[in-house]
Amino acid sequence: NIVESNEGFKIQLALPGLAKKDLQIKIENDQLKLKAAKQSNEEIKFLRKEFDYLNFERNFKLPKTVNAEDISAKMEKGILTITLPKKEEAKEQAPREISIK
């Protein structure tokens, strides 16, 4: 999910079975890069395997309105939320009245 508000953007990813240590987030060439890598447990012999979240990579192009220095991330109950705040000049300003001289 990607949500935009006046304050910024939020990217939410469902990552069941992954921990913070399995994730890497970095900014490179105006892109937010998310990489997940989990070591498989080769000792387990599966009779049937329904899901596999061992490795994946996602890239998001950052808009010029994002303040890249203040990007933050948190992991809670299998949901990774990345907060991308907007630069002050990109935020919607309250209407103001201009006086006529």
N, C-alpha and C positions, 0 to 999 in steps of 0.2 A: 504494500500500500504506500502511496505517496500522497501526502496532504499538504496543501498550501494555506497559510494564514497570512495576516498582515505582518506578523512577527518573523515568519520564516517558513521552512519546509520541514516535514517529518517523514522519514522513510521507516517503515515497519516491515520486518521480515519474520516469518514464523520459522524457527530453527529448532524443532524438537530433537532432543537427544544430543545437542551440541552444547558445549560449555564455552565460557569466555576464552579459555586457553586454546580452543580450536579455531578461533577467529582472528583475522588480521584485517584492519581497516587502515587505508592510507590514501593520501591525496597525491596525485601525480599528473602533471600536464592538464590541469583543469578538470580532472576526473576523480571521482570518489571510487576507490577500488576496494571491494570486499572479497575476501578469500576465506574459505572454510576448508579445513583439512583435519580429518579425524582418523586416527590409527585404527585399523580393523583388528579385531581380536580373532586371530586365526585358529585359536583353540576351540571355538564354537563350531559345531557341525550343524548347519541348518538343514532341516527337512524341507522347509519352504521359506523363502525370504520375500516379504511383501514390500519392504522399503529399504532404501539405502541413501543415507545423507553423508557419505564419507568425504566427498570433495566437490566443491563447486566454486565458481567465481562469477561476480556480477560487477559491472562498471556502470556508473551514473555520471553523465556529463553535468558539471556544475554550472548553473547559470551565473552570469556576471554579477547578479544582485546578491549572491551569497557571500557572507563574511567567513571565508575559509579558516581564519585563525580561531574562530569560536565554535567550530563544529564539535559536537559531543555525542557520545553513544552510551547506552546502558542496556543491559540484558536482564530481563525479568520474566520468569515463568515461561521460558522458551521463546520469548518475543524480543528481538533486537530492535531497539528504537534509536535511530540516528537523527539528531536535531541539527538542522542547518539554518542558523539565524541569518536574516537579511541584513544588508548594510543599512545604516540609518537613512541614507538618501533614497533607498529603494522602498522604504515603508510608506504606506499611504498616509498622507498628512490630513489632519482635520481641516475642514473648510474654514476659511477666514474671510472676513469682510474687508473690502478695500474702500477707503474713504475717497470721496470725490472732492477735489479742490477747486 
